[in-house]
Structures are given as C-alpha cells and as structure tokens.
C-alpha cells in the first residue's frame, strides 16, 4: 500500500510511505528555495512520486495535514 502524505501548513512537505517505509520525502522549501513556505506543496507531490518511481495511479490513499486543507 502506498500513501501520499501532504502537509500544507507552515513548512509544507510531502512524503510517500510504502509498505511500512518512507520511500521519499521533501519540504516545499527544497523546491521553491523559499524558507518556511506554507501552502499546498504541488511540486513536492510530483517530486516524491518521481523519486520513488511511482505514478499517481499507484497511490492508494492520501493523508492531508495542515491549515489550508480543512477549509477547501
């Protein structure tokens, strides 16, 4: 099972968790070069999928955490 984790709050980040292990993780500031960036980490989502060799169709669940996800 593959779970895409997304934090859209302060220091936004994304990770891909597969079968009990973190396969890839990145903070949005690593993509945007803006320290403590907050918001939806869209580049981070694509990056963790690319780094792990997975595609959107391989993700079984998405876990959202943060400030903005609850309001949209």
Predicted model as a PDB file, atoms N, CA, C, CB and O in Angstrom, pLDDT in the B-factor column:
MODEL        1                                                                  
ATOM      1  N   UNK A   1       0.834  -1.173   0.000  1.00 91.00           N  
ATOM      2  CA  UNK A   1       0.000   0.000   0.000  1.00 91.00           C  
ATOM      3  C   UNK A   1       0.883   1.241   0.000  1.00 91.00           C  
ATOM      4  CB  UNK A   1      -0.952  -0.005   1.207  1.00 91.00           C  
ATOM      5  O   UNK A   1       1.859   1.319   0.746  1.00 91.00           O  
ATOM      6  N   UNK A   2       0.535   2.210  -0.840  1.00 92.00           N  
ATOM      7  CA  UNK A   2       1.281   3.454  -0.923  1.00 92.00           C  
ATOM      8  C   UNK A   2       0.393   4.609  -0.472  1.00 92.00           C  
ATOM      9  CB  UNK A   2       1.802   3.690  -2.361  1.00 92.00           C  
ATOM     10  O   UNK A   2      -0.730   4.775  -0.947  1.00 92.00           O  
ATOM     11  N   UNK A   3       0.924   5.401   0.457  1.00 94.00           N  
ATOM     12  CA  UNK A   3       0.192   6.542   0.994  1.00 94.00           C  
ATOM     13  C   UNK A   3       1.001   7.798   0.722  1.00 94.00           C  
ATOM     14  CB  UNK A   3      -0.086   6.376   2.519  1.00 94.00           C  
ATOM     15  O   UNK A   3       2.178   7.882   1.072  1.00 94.00           O  
ATOM     16  N   UNK A   4       0.356   8.774   0.092  1.00 91.00           N  
ATOM     17  CA  UNK A   4       0.969  10.075  -0.154  1.00 91.00           C  
ATOM     18  C   UNK A   4       0.565  10.994   0.986  1.00 91.00           C  
ATOM     19  CB  UNK A   4       0.540  10.667  -1.544  1.00 91.00           C  
ATOM     20  O   UNK A   4      -0.622  11.266   1.167  1.00 91.00           O  
ATOM     21  N   UNK A   5       1.527  11.473   1.751  1.00 90.00           N  
ATOM     22  CA  UNK A   5       1.271  12.370   2.874  1.00 90.00           C  
ATOM     23  C   UNK A   5       1.567  13.796   2.468  1.00 90.00           C  
ATOM     24  CB  UNK A   5       2.111  11.976   4.098  1.00 90.00           C  
ATOM     25  O   UNK A   5       2.607  14.077   1.871  1.00 90.00           O  
ATOM     26  N   UNK A   6       0.646  14.708   2.795  1.00 86.00           N  
ATOM     27  CA  UNK A   6       0.797  16.110   2.426  1.00 86.00           C  
ATOM     28  C   UNK A   6       0.550  16.989   3.642  1.00 86.00           C  
ATOM     29  CB  UNK A   6      -0.166  16.484   1.280  1.00 86.00           C  
ATOM     30  O   UNK A   6      -0.477  16.855   4.307  1.00 86.00           O  
ATOM     31  N   UNK A   7       1.489  17.892   3.941  1.00 85.00           N  
ATOM     32  CA  UNK A   7       1.317  18.902   4.973  1.00 85.00           C  
ATOM     33  C   UNK A   7       1.302  20.248   4.259  1.00 85.00           C  
ATOM     34  CB  UNK A   7       2.458  18.829   6.071  1.00 85.00           C  
ATOM     35  O   UNK A   7       2.298  20.638   3.650  1.00 85.00           O  
ATOM     36  N   UNK A   8       0.181  20.958   4.330  1.00 81.00           N  
ATOM     37  CA  UNK A   8       0.082  22.230   3.617  1.00 81.00           C  
ATOM     38  C   UNK A   8       0.233  23.430   4.545  1.00 81.00           C  
ATOM     39  CB  UNK A   8      -1.242  22.313   2.890  1.00 81.00           C  
ATOM     40  O   UNK A   8       0.010  24.563   4.118  1.00 81.00           O  
ATOM     41  N   UNK A   9       0.597  23.213   5.776  1.00 75.00           N  
ATOM     42  CA  UNK A   9       0.754  24.316   6.720  1.00 75.00           C  
ATOM     43  C   UNK A   9       2.158  24.903   6.670  1.00 75.00           C  
ATOM     44  CB  UNK A   9       0.440  23.848   8.132  1.00 75.00           C  
ATOM     45  O   UNK A   9       2.833  24.868   5.641  1.00 75.00           O  
ATOM     46  N   UNK A  10       2.576  25.441   7.808  1.00 73.00           N  
ATOM     47  CA  UNK A  10       3.914  26.022   7.923  1.00 73.00           C  
ATOM     48  C   UNK A  10       4.952  24.951   7.599  1.00 73.00           C  
ATOM     49  CB  UNK A  10       4.152  26.609   9.351  1.00 73.00           C  
ATOM     50  O   UNK A  10       4.858  23.827   8.092  1.00 73.00           O  
ATOM     51  N   UNK A  11       5.915  25.283   6.795  1.00 77.00           N  
ATOM     52  CA  UNK A  11       6.925  24.341   6.309  1.00 77.00           C  
ATOM     53  C   UNK A  11       6.260  23.171   5.586  1.00 77.00           C  
ATOM     54  CB  UNK A  11       7.791  23.825   7.478  1.00 77.00           C  
ATOM     55  O   UNK A  11       6.389  22.019   6.001  1.00 77.00           O  
ATOM     56  N   UNK A  12       5.556  23.476   4.509  1.00 81.00           N  
ATOM     57  CA  UNK A  12       4.828  22.485   3.714  1.00 81.00           C  
ATOM     58  C   UNK A  12       5.763  21.368   3.244  1.00 81.00           C  
ATOM     59  CB  UNK A  12       4.155  23.159   2.504  1.00 81.00           C  
ATOM     60  O   UNK A  12       6.939  21.598   2.964  1.00 81.00           O  
ATOM     61  N   UNK A  13       5.209  20.155   3.166  1.00 86.00           N  
ATOM     62  CA  UNK A  13       6.022  18.996   2.796  1.00 86.00           C  
ATOM     63  C   UNK A  13       5.139  17.899   2.211  1.00 86.00           C  
ATOM     64  CB  UNK A  13       6.803  18.464   4.018  1.00 86.00           C  
ATOM     65  O   UNK A  13       3.914  17.926   2.330  1.00 86.00           O  
ATOM     66  N   UNK A  14       5.801  16.936   1.578  1.00 88.00           N  
ATOM     67  CA  UNK A  14       5.115  15.766   1.030  1.00 88.00           C  
ATOM     68  C   UNK A  14       6.011  14.550   1.233  1.00 88.00           C  
ATOM     69  CB  UNK A  14       4.766  15.963  -0.489  1.00 88.00           C  
ATOM     70  O   UNK A  14       7.237  14.661   1.238  1.00 88.00           O  
ATOM     71  N   UNK A  15       5.380  13.381   1.402  1.00 92.00           N  
ATOM     72  CA  UNK A  15       6.156  12.150   1.519  1.00 92.00           C  
ATOM     73  C   UNK A  15       5.352  10.994   0.935  1.00 92.00           C  
ATOM     74  CB  UNK A  15       6.535  11.866   3.000  1.00 92.00           C  
ATOM     75  O   UNK A  15       4.125  11.053   0.846  1.00 92.00           O  
ATOM     76  N   UNK A  16       6.053   9.960   0.545  1.00 93.00           N  
ATOM     77  CA  UNK A  16       5.413   8.742   0.069  1.00 93.00           C  
ATOM     78  C   UNK A  16       5.831   7.614   0.994  1.00 93.00           C  
ATOM     79  CB  UNK A  16       5.793   8.431  -1.419  1.00 93.00           C  
ATOM     80  O   UNK A  16       7.017   7.335   1.168  1.00 93.00           O  
ATOM     81  N   UNK A  17       4.831   6.972   1.585  1.00 93.00           N  
ATOM     82  CA  UNK A  17       5.008   5.886   2.548  1.00 93.00           C  
ATOM     83  C   UNK A  17       4.532   4.612   1.878  1.00 93.00           C  
ATOM     84  CB  UNK A  17       4.227   6.156   3.889  1.00 93.00           C  
ATOM     85  O   UNK A  17       3.388   4.530   1.431  1.00 93.00           O  
ATOM     86  N   UNK A  18       5.409   3.613   1.807  1.00 90.00           N  
ATOM     87  CA  UNK A  18       5.057   2.376   1.117  1.00 90.00           C  
ATOM     88  C   UNK A  18       5.432   1.167   1.959  1.00 90.00           C  
ATOM     89  CB  UNK A  18       5.747   2.306  -0.249  1.00 90.00           C  
ATOM     90  O   UNK A  18       6.594   0.982   2.320  1.00 90.00           O  
ATOM     91  N   UNK A  19       4.440   0.353   2.263  1.00 89.00           N  
ATOM     92  CA  UNK A  19       4.653  -0.910   2.972  1.00 89.00           C  
ATOM     93  C   UNK A  19       5.542  -0.762   4.213  1.00 89.00           C  
ATOM     94  CB  UNK A  19       5.267  -1.921   2.030  1.00 89.00           C  
ATOM     95  O   UNK A  19       6.477  -1.540   4.405  1.00 89.00           O  
ATOM     96  N   UNK A  20       5.250   0.229   5.046  1.00 87.00           N  
ATOM     97  CA  UNK A  20       5.969   0.403   6.302  1.00 87.00           C  
ATOM     98  C   UNK A  20       7.246   1.207   6.226  1.00 87.00           C  
ATOM     99  CB  UNK A  20       6.283  -0.901   6.848  1.00 87.00           C  
ATOM    100  O   UNK A  20       7.954   1.320   7.227  1.00 87.00           O  
ATOM    101  N   UNK A  21       7.568   1.775   5.066  1.00 92.00           N  
ATOM    102  CA  UNK A  21       8.796   2.550   4.919  1.00 92.00           C  
ATOM    103  C   UNK A  21       8.531   3.853   4.188  1.00 92.00           C  
ATOM    104  CB  UNK A  21       9.855   1.738   4.177  1.00 92.00           C  
ATOM    105  O   UNK A  21       7.686   3.919   3.295  1.00 92.00           O  
ATOM    106  N   UNK A  22       9.266   4.894   4.577  1.00 92.00           N  
ATOM    107  CA  UNK A  22       9.216   6.150   3.845  1.00 92.00           C  
ATOM    108  C   UNK A  22      10.091   5.989   2.613  1.00 92.00           C  
ATOM    109  CB  UNK A  22       9.685   7.360   4.733  1.00 92.00           C  
ATOM    110  O   UNK A  22      11.295   5.762   2.733  1.00 92.00           O  
ATOM    111  N   UNK A  23       9.504   6.103   1.437  1.00 92.00           N  
ATOM    112  CA  UNK A  23      10.249   5.953   0.182  1.00 92.00           C  
ATOM    113  C   UNK A  23      10.873   7.260  -0.269  1.00 92.00           C  
ATOM    114  CB  UNK A  23       9.340   5.422  -0.908  1.00 92.00           C  
ATOM    115  O   UNK A  23      11.973   7.263  -0.821  1.00 92.00           O  
ATOM    116  N   UNK A  24      10.177   8.379  -0.038  1.00 91.00           N  
ATOM    117  CA  UNK A  24      10.700   9.687  -0.424  1.00 91.00           C  
ATOM    118  C   UNK A  24       9.973  10.756   0.378  1.00 91.00           C  
ATOM    119  CB  UNK A  24      10.537   9.933  -1.957  1.00 91.00           C  
ATOM    120  O   UNK A  24       8.793  10.609   0.698  1.00 91.00           O  
ATOM    121  N   UNK A  25      10.684  11.834   0.702  1.00 89.00           N  
ATOM    122  CA  UNK A  25      10.089  12.953   1.434  1.00 89.00           C  
ATOM    123  C   UNK A  25      10.821  14.234   1.044  1.00 89.00           C  
ATOM    124  CB  UNK A  25      10.156  12.719   2.980  1.00 89.00           C  
ATOM    125  O   UNK A  25      12.026  14.222   0.797  1.00 89.00           O  
ATOM    126  N   UNK A  26      10.081  15.332   0.994  1.00 87.00           N  
ATOM    127  CA  UNK A  26      10.686  16.606   0.647  1.00 87.00           C  
ATOM    128  C   UNK A  26       9.856  17.748   1.224  1.00 87.00           C  
ATOM    129  CB  UNK A  26      10.820  16.748  -0.880  1.00 87.00           C  
ATOM    130  O   UNK A  26       8.630  17.665   1.296  1.00 87.00           O  
ATOM    131  N   UNK A  27      10.535  18.806   1.629  1.00 78.00           N  
ATOM    132  CA  UNK A  27       9.842  20.030   2.051  1.00 78.00           C  
ATOM    133  C   UNK A  27       9.702  20.943   0.851  1.00 78.00           C  
ATOM    134  CB  UNK A  27      10.604  20.751   3.209  1.00 78.00           C  
ATOM    135  O   UNK A  27      10.551  20.943  -0.041  1.00 78.00           O  
ATOM    136  N   UNK A  28       8.645  21.711   0.828  1.00 66.00           N  
ATOM    137  CA  UNK A  28       8.400  22.626  -0.286  1.00 66.00           C  
ATOM    138  C   UNK A  28       9.550  23.606  -0.449  1.00 66.00           C  
ATOM    139  CB  UNK A  28       7.089  23.387  -0.076  1.00 66.00           C  
ATOM    140  O   UNK A  28       9.878  23.984  -1.574  1.00 66.00           O  
ATOM    141  N   UNK A  29      10.171  24.025   0.651  1.00 59.00           N  
ATOM    142  CA  UNK A  29      11.274  24.977   0.548  1.00 59.00           C  
ATOM    143  C   UNK A  29      12.440  24.396  -0.250  1.00 59.00           C  
ATOM    144  CB  UNK A  29      11.747  25.388   1.940  1.00 59.00           C  
ATOM    145  O   UNK A  29      13.238  25.148  -0.809  1.00 59.00           O  
ATOM    146  N   UNK A  30      12.546  23.071  -0.309  1.00 56.00           N  
ATOM    147  CA  UNK A  30      13.579  22.452  -1.133  1.00 56.00           C  
ATOM    148  C   UNK A  30      13.322  22.624  -2.617  1.00 56.00           C  
ATOM    149  CB  UNK A  30      13.686  20.991  -0.809  1.00 56.00           C  
ATOM    150  O   UNK A  30      14.260  22.594  -3.414  1.00 56.00           O  
ATOM    151  N   UNK A  31      12.064  22.803  -3.001  1.00 56.00           N  
ATOM    152  CA  UNK A  31      11.698  23.013  -4.405  1.00 56.00           C  
ATOM    153  C   UNK A  31      11.653  24.494  -4.761  1.00 56.00           C  
ATOM    154  CB  UNK A  31      10.347  22.370  -4.701  1.00 56.00           C  
ATOM    155  O   UNK A  31      12.085  24.891  -5.843  1.00 56.00           O  
ATOM    156  N   UNK A  32      11.128  25.311  -3.848  1.00 55.00           N  
ATOM    157  CA  UNK A  32      10.900  26.727  -4.157  1.00 55.00           C  
ATOM    158  C   UNK A  32      12.046  27.626  -3.732  1.00 55.00           C  
ATOM    159  CB  UNK A  32       9.637  27.195  -3.498  1.00 55.00           C  
ATOM    160  O   UNK A  32      12.144  28.763  -4.193  1.00 55.00           O  
ATOM    161  N   UNK A  33      12.913  27.134  -2.859  1.00 60.00           N  
ATOM    162  CA  UNK A  33      14.010  27.915  -2.290  1.00 60.00           C  
ATOM    163  C   UNK A  33      13.512  29.094  -1.450  1.00 60.00           C  
ATOM    164  CB  UNK A  33      14.910  28.424  -3.401  1.00 60.00           C  
ATOM    165  O   UNK A  33      14.227  30.080  -1.270  1.00 60.00           O  
ATOM    166  N   UNK A  34      12.279  28.985  -0.935  1.00 61.00           N  
ATOM    167  CA  UNK A  34      11.716  29.992  -0.038  1.00 61.00           C  
ATOM    168  C   UNK A  34      11.568  29.334   1.328  1.00 61.00           C  
ATOM    169  CB  UNK A  34      10.330  30.549  -0.571  1.00 61.00           C  
ATOM    170  O   UNK A  34      10.787  28.396   1.492  1.00 61.00           O  
ATOM    171  N   UNK A  35      12.319  29.828   2.306  1.00 63.00           N  
ATOM    172  CA  UNK A  35      12.332  29.225   3.630  1.00 63.00           C  
ATOM    173  C   UNK A  35      10.953  29.301   4.295  1.00 63.00           C  
ATOM    174  CB  UNK A  35      13.376  29.909   4.506  1.00 63.00           C  
ATOM    175  O   UNK A  35      10.279  30.329   4.227  1.00 63.00           O  
ATOM    176  N   UNK A  36      10.539  28.190   4.943  1.00 59.00           N  
ATOM    177  CA  UNK A  36       9.281  28.095   5.693  1.00 59.00           C  
ATOM    178  C   UNK A  36       8.050  28.405   4.856  1.00 59.00           C  
ATOM    179  CB  UNK A  36       9.321  29.027   6.867  1.00 59.00           C  
ATOM    180  O   UNK A  36       7.090  28.979   5.371  1.00 59.00           O  
ATOM    181  N   UNK A  37       8.053  28.046   3.599  1.00 58.00           N  
ATOM    182  CA  UNK A  37       6.922  28.277   2.699  1.00 58.00           C  
ATOM    183  C   UNK A  37       5.714  27.498   3.201  1.00 58.00           C  
ATOM    184  CB  UNK A  37       7.273  27.865   1.240  1.00 58.00           C  
ATOM    185  O   UNK A  37       5.859  26.361   3.650  1.00 58.00           O  
ATOM    186  N   UNK A  38       4.535  28.086   3.133  1.00 57.00           N  
ATOM    187  CA  UNK A  38       3.329  27.359   3.515  1.00 57.00           C  
ATOM    188  C   UNK A  38       2.342  27.388   2.358  1.00 57.00           C  
ATOM    189  CB  UNK A  38       2.693  27.963   4.796  1.00 57.00           C  
ATOM    190  O   UNK A  38       2.330  28.328   1.564  1.00 57.00           O  
ATOM    191  N   UNK A  39       1.521  26.359   2.270  1.00 63.00           N  
ATOM    192  CA  UNK A  39       0.571  26.198   1.180  1.00 63.00           C  
ATOM    193  C   UNK A  39       0.654  24.782   0.645  1.00 63.00           C  
ATOM    194  CB  UNK A  39       0.836  27.221   0.057  1.00 63.00           C  
ATOM    195  O   UNK A  39       1.378  23.953   1.196  1.00 63.00           O  
ATOM    196  N   UNK A  40      -0.068  24.499  -0.407  1.00 69.00           N  
ATOM    197  CA  UNK A  40      -0.082  23.150  -0.968  1.00 69.00           C  
ATOM    198  C   UNK A  40       1.237  22.881  -1.708  1.00 69.00           C  
ATOM    199  CB  UNK A  40      -1.297  22.965  -1.924  1.00 69.00           C  
ATOM    200  O   UNK A  40       1.586  23.619  -2.630  1.00 69.00           O  
ATOM    201  N   UNK A  41       1.966  21.836  -1.314  1.00 67.00           N  
ATOM    202  CA  UNK A  41       3.275  21.554  -1.911  1.00 67.00           C  
ATOM    203  C   UNK A  41       3.162  20.761  -3.222  1.00 67.00           C  
ATOM    204  CB  UNK A  41       4.140  20.785  -0.917  1.00 67.00           C  
ATOM    205  O   UNK A  41       3.568  19.600  -3.276  1.00 67.00           O  
ATOM    206  N   UNK A  42       2.621  21.369  -4.260  1.00 71.00           N  
ATOM    207  CA  UNK A  42       2.380  20.638  -5.510  1.00 71.00           C  
ATOM    208  C   UNK A  42       3.659  20.110  -6.143  1.00 71.00           C  
ATOM    209  CB  UNK A  42       1.667  21.530  -6.497  1.00 71.00           C  
ATOM    210  O   UNK A  42       3.672  18.986  -6.646  1.00 71.00           O  
ATOM    211  N   UNK A  43       4.728  20.889  -6.129  1.00 76.00           N  
ATOM    212  CA  UNK A  43       5.993  20.385  -6.682  1.00 76.00           C  
ATOM    213  C   UNK A  43       6.522  19.235  -5.838  1.00 76.00           C  
ATOM    214  CB  UNK A  43       7.043  21.512  -6.760  1.00 76.00           C  
ATOM    215  O   UNK A  43       7.119  18.298  -6.368  1.00 76.00           O  
ATOM    216  N   UNK A  44       6.307  19.300  -4.530  1.00 78.00           N  
ATOM    217  CA  UNK A  44       6.753  18.232  -3.636  1.00 78.00           C  
ATOM    218  C   UNK A  44       6.037  16.923  -3.912  1.00 78.00           C  
ATOM    219  CB  UNK A  44       6.540  18.635  -2.193  1.00 78.00           C  
ATOM    220  O   UNK A  44       6.645  15.854  -3.860  1.00 78.00           O  
ATOM    221  N   UNK A  45       4.738  17.005  -4.207  1.00 81.00           N  
ATOM    222  CA  UNK A  45       3.976  15.798  -4.535  1.00 81.00           C  
ATOM    223  C   UNK A  45       4.568  15.102  -5.749  1.00 81.00           C  
ATOM    224  CB  UNK A  45       2.502  16.142  -4.790  1.00 81.00           C  
ATOM    225  O   UNK A  45       4.808  13.895  -5.734  1.00 81.00           O  
ATOM    226  N   UNK A  46       4.795  15.869  -6.785  1.00 85.00           N  
ATOM    227  CA  UNK A  46       5.355  15.298  -8.015  1.00 85.00           C  
ATOM    228  C   UNK A  46       6.765  14.763  -7.791  1.00 85.00           C  
ATOM    229  CB  UNK A  46       5.369  16.348  -9.129  1.00 85.00           C  
ATOM    230  O   UNK A  46       7.143  13.733  -8.350  1.00 85.00           O  
ATOM    231  N   UNK A  47       7.535  15.466  -6.973  1.00 86.00           N  
ATOM    232  CA  UNK A  47       8.920  15.060  -6.727  1.00 86.00           C  
ATOM    233  C   UNK A  47       8.998  13.731  -5.980  1.00 86.00           C  
ATOM    234  CB  UNK A  47       9.650  16.139  -5.937  1.00 86.00           C  
ATOM    235  O   UNK A  47       9.778  12.858  -6.360  1.00 86.00           O  
ATOM    236  N   UNK A  48       8.197  13.565  -4.919  1.00 88.00           N  
ATOM    237  CA  UNK A  48       8.271  12.292  -4.176  1.00 88.00           C  
ATOM    238  C   UNK A  48       7.790  11.120  -5.031  1.00 88.00           C  
ATOM    239  CB  UNK A  48       7.432  12.374  -2.885  1.00 88.00           C  
ATOM    240  O   UNK A  48       8.306  10.010  -4.901  1.00 88.00           O  
ATOM    241  N   UNK A  49       6.816  11.352  -5.895  1.00 89.00           N  
ATOM    242  CA  UNK A  49       6.379  10.282  -6.797  1.00 89.00           C  
ATOM    243  C   UNK A  49       7.489   9.931  -7.779  1.00 89.00           C  
ATOM    244  CB  UNK A  49       5.102  10.697  -7.561  1.00 89.00           C  
ATOM    245  O   UNK A  49       7.752   8.755  -8.031  1.00 89.00           O  
ATOM    246  N   UNK A  50       8.139  10.948  -8.332  1.00 90.00           N  
ATOM    247  CA  UNK A  50       9.223  10.709  -9.290  1.00 90.00           C  
ATOM    248  C   UNK A  50      10.403   9.999  -8.618  1.00 90.00           C  
ATOM    249  CB  UNK A  50       9.693  12.041  -9.914  1.00 90.00           C  
ATOM    250  O   UNK A  50      10.959   9.053  -9.176  1.00 90.00           O  
ATOM    251  N   UNK A  51      10.784  10.457  -7.413  1.00 89.00           N  
ATOM    252  CA  UNK A  51      11.910   9.849  -6.712  1.00 89.00           C  
ATOM    253  C   UNK A  51      11.666   8.388  -6.343  1.00 89.00           C  
ATOM    254  CB  UNK A  51      12.216  10.635  -5.468  1.00 89.00           C  
ATOM    255  O   UNK A  51      12.598   7.584  -6.322  1.00 89.00           O  
ATOM    256  N   UNK A  52      10.429   8.055  -6.056  1.00 89.00           N  
ATOM    257  CA  UNK A  52      10.108   6.681  -5.664  1.00 89.00           C  
ATOM    258  C   UNK A  52       9.782   5.787  -6.853  1.00 89.00           C  
ATOM    259  CB  UNK A  52       8.944   6.681  -4.705  1.00 89.00           C  
ATOM    260  O   UNK A  52       9.635   4.575  -6.693  1.00 89.00           O  
ATOM    261  N   UNK A  53       9.669   6.369  -8.043  1.00 90.00           N  
ATOM    262  CA  UNK A  53       9.342   5.582  -9.225  1.00 90.00           C  
ATOM    263  C   UNK A  53       7.863   5.261  -9.337  1.00 90.00           C  
ATOM    264  CB  UNK A  53      10.127   4.311  -9.218  1.00 90.00           C  
ATOM    265  O   UNK A  53       7.479   4.377 -10.104  1.00 90.00           O  
ATOM    266  N   UNK A  54       7.031   5.960  -8.587  1.00 89.00           N  
ATOM    267  CA  UNK A  54       5.580   5.723  -8.608  1.00 89.00           C  
ATOM    268  C   UNK A  54       4.884   6.799  -9.428  1.00 89.00           C  
ATOM    269  CB  UNK A  54       5.007   5.692  -7.171  1.00 89.00           C  
ATOM    270  O   UNK A  54       5.444   7.862  -9.693  1.00 89.00           O  
ATOM    271  N   UNK A  55       3.663   6.503  -9.821  1.00 89.00           N  
ATOM    272  CA  UNK A  55       2.830   7.476 -10.511  1.00 89.00           C  
ATOM    273  C   UNK A  55       1.574   7.721  -9.694  1.00 89.00           C  
ATOM    274  CB  UNK A  55       2.473   6.995 -11.938  1.00 89.00           C  
ATOM    275  O   UNK A  55       1.322   7.000  -8.729  1.00 89.00           O  
ATOM    276  N   UNK A  56       0.788   8.711 -10.051  1.00 90.00           N  
ATOM    277  CA  UNK A  56      -0.446   8.995  -9.314  1.00 90.00           C  
ATOM    278  C   UNK A  56      -1.372   7.783  -9.234  1.00 90.00           C  
ATOM    279  CB  UNK A  56      -1.180  10.151  -9.962  1.00 90.00           C  
ATOM    280  O   UNK A  56      -2.082   7.608  -8.244  1.00 90.00           O  
ATOM    281  N   UNK A  57      -1.368   6.961 -10.257  1.00 93.00           N  
ATOM    282  CA  UNK A  57      -2.235   5.778 -10.272  1.00 93.00           C  
ATOM    283  C   UNK A  57      -1.795   4.714  -9.268  1.00 93.00           C  
ATOM    284  CB  UNK A  57      -2.265   5.178 -11.664  1.00 93.00           C  
ATOM    285  O   UNK A  57      -2.566   3.805  -8.959  1.00 93.00           O  
ATOM    286  N   UNK A  58      -0.569   4.812  -8.756  1.00 92.00           N  
ATOM    287  CA  UNK A  58      -0.055   3.840  -7.791  1.00 92.00           C  
ATOM    288  C   UNK A  58      -0.401   4.185  -6.346  1.00 92.00           C  
ATOM    289  CB  UNK A  58       1.437   3.729  -7.931  1.00 92.00           C  
ATOM    290  O   UNK A  58      -0.233   3.352  -5.455  1.00 92.00           O  
ATOM    291  N   UNK A  59      -0.882   5.401  -6.105  1.00 93.00           N  
ATOM    292  CA  UNK A  59      -1.186   5.856  -4.744  1.00 93.00           C  
ATOM    293  C   UNK A  59      -2.536   5.290  -4.308  1.00 93.00           C  
ATOM    294  CB  UNK A  59      -1.193   7.414  -4.665  1.00 93.00           C  
ATOM    295  O   UNK A  59      -3.543   5.458  -4.996  1.00 93.00           O  
ATOM    296  N   UNK A  60      -2.543   4.618  -3.157  1.00 95.00           N  
ATOM    297  CA  UNK A  60      -3.764   4.012  -2.632  1.00 95.00           C  
ATOM    298  C   UNK A  60      -4.564   4.964  -1.748  1.00 95.00           C  
ATOM    299  CB  UNK A  60      -3.421   2.769  -1.851  1.00 95.00           C  
ATOM    300  O   UNK A  60      -5.790   4.870  -1.682  1.00 95.00           O  
ATOM    301  N   UNK A  61      -3.876   5.879  -1.071  1.00 94.00           N  
ATOM    302  CA  UNK A  61      -4.549   6.812  -0.167  1.00 94.00           C  
ATOM    303  C   UNK A  61      -3.727   8.091  -0.065  1.00 94.00           C  
ATOM    304  CB  UNK A  61      -4.759   6.178   1.240  1.00 94.00           C  
ATOM    305  O   UNK A  61      -2.518   8.094  -0.296  1.00 94.00           O  
ATOM    306  N   UNK A  62      -4.407   9.169   0.284  1.00 90.00           N  
ATOM    307  CA  UNK A  62      -3.752  10.459   0.507  1.00 90.00           C  
ATOM    308  C   UNK A  62      -4.104  10.915   1.917  1.00 90.00           C  
ATOM    309  CB  UNK A  62      -4.190  11.529  -0.568  1.00 90.00           C  
ATOM    310  O   UNK A  62      -5.276  10.942   2.292  1.00 90.00           O  
ATOM    311  N   UNK A  63      -3.087  11.271   2.695  1.00 89.00           N  
ATOM    312  CA  UNK A  63      -3.287  11.774   4.055  1.00 89.00           C  
ATOM    313  C   UNK A  63      -2.945  13.259   4.060  1.00 89.00           C  
ATOM    314  CB  UNK A  63      -2.411  10.986   5.097  1.00 89.00           C  
ATOM    315  O   UNK A  63      -1.825  13.647   3.729  1.00 89.00           O  
ATOM    316  N   UNK A  64      -3.916  14.085   4.438  1.00 85.00           N  
ATOM    317  CA  UNK A  64      -3.718  15.537   4.458  1.00 85.00           C  
ATOM    318  C   UNK A  64      -3.596  16.037   5.889  1.00 85.00           C  
ATOM    319  CB  UNK A  64      -4.877  16.255   3.741  1.00 85.00           C  
ATOM    320  O   UNK A  64      -4.315  15.590   6.783  1.00 85.00           O  
ATOM    321  N   UNK A  65      -2.676  16.969   6.091  1.00 83.00           N  
ATOM    322  CA  UNK A  65      -2.497  17.608   7.381  1.00 83.00           C  
ATOM    323  C   UNK A  65      -2.158  19.063   7.122  1.00 83.00           C  
ATOM    324  CB  UNK A  65      -1.389  16.903   8.229  1.00 83.00           C  
ATOM    325  O   UNK A  65      -1.456  19.384   6.162  1.00 83.00           O  
ATOM    326  N   UNK A  66      -2.647  19.927   7.964  1.00 74.00           N  
ATOM    327  CA  UNK A  66      -2.257  21.315   7.837  1.00 74.00           C  
ATOM    328  C   UNK A  66      -3.388  22.277   8.070  1.00 74.00           C  
ATOM    329  CB  UNK A  66      -1.684  21.552   6.506  1.00 74.00           C  
ATOM    330  O   UNK A  66      -4.443  21.919   8.593  1.00 74.00           O  
ATOM    331  N   UNK A  67      -3.153  23.474   7.681  1.00 66.00           N  
ATOM    332  CA  UNK A  67      -4.075  24.575   7.933  1.00 66.00           C  
ATOM    333  C   UNK A  67      -5.091  24.741   6.814  1.00 66.00           C  
ATOM    334  CB  UNK A  67      -3.307  25.862   8.117  1.00 66.00           C  
ATOM    335  O   UNK A  67      -6.285  24.874   7.082  1.00 66.00           O  
ATOM    336  N   UNK A  68      -4.644  24.734   5.581  1.00 62.00           N  
ATOM    337  CA  UNK A  68      -5.497  25.084   4.453  1.00 62.00           C  
ATOM    338  C   UNK A  68      -6.389  23.934   3.962  1.00 62.00           C  
ATOM    339  CB  UNK A  68      -4.645  25.562   3.325  1.00 62.00           C  
ATOM    340  O   UNK A  68      -7.489  24.186   3.469  1.00 62.00           O  
ATOM    341  N   UNK A  69      -5.941  22.693   4.086  1.00 57.00           N  
ATOM    342  CA  UNK A  69      -6.690  21.555   3.550  1.00 57.00           C  
ATOM    343  C   UNK A  69      -8.083  21.445   4.160  1.00 57.00           C  
ATOM    344  CB  UNK A  69      -5.923  20.267   3.791  1.00 57.00           C  
ATOM    345  O   UNK A  69      -9.022  21.036   3.478  1.00 57.00           O  
ATOM    346  N   UNK A  70      -8.229  21.796   5.405  1.00 56.00           N  
ATOM    347  CA  UNK A  70      -9.523  21.681   6.085  1.00 56.00           C  
ATOM    348  C   UNK A  70     -10.554  22.670   5.562  1.00 56.00           C  
ATOM    349  CB  UNK A  70      -9.344  21.885   7.570  1.00 56.00           C  
ATOM    350  O   UNK A  70     -11.754  22.451   5.726  1.00 56.00           O  
ATOM    351  N   UNK A  71     -10.108  23.753   4.934  1.00 54.00           N  
ATOM    352  CA  UNK A  71     -11.011  24.813   4.511  1.00 54.00           C  
ATOM    353  C   UNK A  71     -11.348  24.769   3.032  1.00 54.00           C  
ATOM    354  CB  UNK A  71     -10.416  26.135   4.840  1.00 54.00           C  
ATOM    355  O   UNK A  71     -12.137  25.589   2.563  1.00 54.00           O  
ATOM    356  N   UNK A  72     -10.779  23.845   2.288  1.00 52.00           N  
ATOM    357  CA  UNK A  72     -11.019  23.807   0.845  1.00 52.00           C  
ATOM    358  C   UNK A  72     -11.834  22.631   0.454  1.00 52.00           C  
ATOM    359  CB  UNK A  72      -9.734  23.792   0.090  1.00 52.00           C  
ATOM    360  O   UNK A  72     -12.128  22.449  -0.727  1.00 52.00           O  
TER     361      UNK A  72                                                      
ENDMDL                                                                          
END                                                                             
